[in-house]
Amino acid sequence: MTQSIRWLQDEIATRMLQKLDIVKLEPKDILLIPDFTGVHSSFLTKRFPGIRFHSAPEGELSGFNLFKLRAARFWNSRMKSASMVSLNDYKKTGHLKLPSNSVDLVVSILLIQDLADPKHFLQECRRVLKEGGLLSFSYLGPDTAKELRSEHLAQQLPIQNLASPWDMHDMGDALLSERFSDPVMDMEFLGLDYDSDKVLLSDARALNLICSDYQNSIPATHLPQKLTLEVIYGHAWALGKNLAKVQDDVAYIDLNQIGRKTRNDSA
């Protein structure tokens, strides 16, 4: 996303992270994906003192902005070593360059709608989460920007669909199928009002609702003065990571998971 909607990232991050107030969790290592220079890190350091950040900066961050983000994360981690994960590398390889069972909390803000395979993202999150860890996320749902989908606008603007138009029920089912526990889903609509066609088009481009190479020229027809965002929130726990996965209604149990009774064991 671009600087034009940084305020939106901060607003969604604030609403999303406030939901953690009711969660009983004391994380030491947190993965932020994507990470941006906004309010979420200061919120997390106040909520969870002494945490260590593992961050995947937005793809557009480079040079001095990336240096500032690295320095801020190091400072916010109370001078502990904080690692950087490449978001671009993940999108290319499908792999988060973190060890398995290495973080207590994954926080993902407005990313999933841009991923071609959200299920694989859930698998990677579960892999890097420790037993008892939490995945917390927000993303744009399929009813986002329905104002742009009229037939006459589609003929003049390079409208594109979200890469992953999942509703909250799709996500809930996917979390359960990837063996996350106790998923909690929530949704709200946010209305953005505009006085300028140029600003509306800039935001639509930043949200990947129109093609990224579109140059924001104003179409002949009148644009809507409002965009509606469907924002979906959720969290789920990584529990039972050492249990075998059920396949074809049969549970396969590794021999290392079977305890052997000794003579000192009670009958």
ABEGO torsion letter per residue (X at the ends): XBAAAAAAAAAAAAAAAAAAAABBBBBABBBBOBBBBBAAAAAAAAABBGBBBBBBBBAABBEAAAAAAAAAAAAAAGGBBBBBBBAAAAAAAGBBBBBBGABABBBBBGAAAABABAAAAAAAAAAABBBGBBBBBBBBBAABGAAAABAAAAAABBBBBBABBBBAAAAAAAAAAAGBBGBBBBBBBBBBBBABAAAAAAAAAAAGABBAABAGBBBABBBBABBBBBBBBBBBBBBGAABBBBBGGBBBBBAAABBBBBAABBX
